[in-house]
Amino acid sequence: MPTDQRDQRDQRDRRALLADAAIDLLAEEGMRALTHRAVDARAGVPLGSTSAYFRTRQALLTAIVKRLSDLDREDLRRRGLDLPSAGAKPRQPITDDLDAVAAATAAFIDLSLSHTRNRALARYHCRLESITQPDLRALLTPHEEAAFRQTRELLARHGAPDLDARARAFVAAVDGLIFERLVSGSPSAAGTTENRAELTATVRALLAGATAH
């Protein structure tokens, strides 16, 4: 591999390392704890490394949001719920099988409550911060709109009325389900077959309501 390509890959890897450390720090200690020095310590890199890559706090928050969106998109793609990047179309439509959609969505929710819990928590911290930071809001919006467009497309294929309202209601319900269980916990332990089954039944009921004529 040419030296310049290797250097570019190394820089991408270092940026990802720092963004992942910032996500964990934000999730576990909150927005006030998010400083360049704290990210350096969490990542185990020399002091000043984070500020060299992300010179301002806004740049660091931007890196967190982009990293969260990229990781979420990859997790969804693996489950057949591919969300496009901003301005792009999905590589293929998601399945019309509502049971399969419910199972895949439940698996993603369960992942957000277990293995990728820190990412989910960090995302909500960023969303709250975006209330007073329009630039951050602008970064979050494309990912949220992609979920809306994908849901709207699914509902349209099932002939559902009031597509915009129902698609936004479904996305909000799924988002609220994740948030509520992150905050208050779930009757079933996250990461278990029982929890995924419970979530699947809940999401399937939401889909039934969204597609009802």
Secondary structure by P-SEA (a helix, b strand, c coil): ccaaaaaaaaaaaaaaaaaaaaaaaaaccccccccaaaaaaaacccccccccccccaaaaaaaaaaaaaaaaaaaaaaaccccccccccccccccccaaaaaaaaaaaaaaaaccaaaaaaaaaaaaaaacccaaaaaaaaaaaaaaaaaaaaaaaaacccaaaaaaaaaaaaaaaaaaaaaacccccccccaaaaaaaaaaaaaaaaaaacc
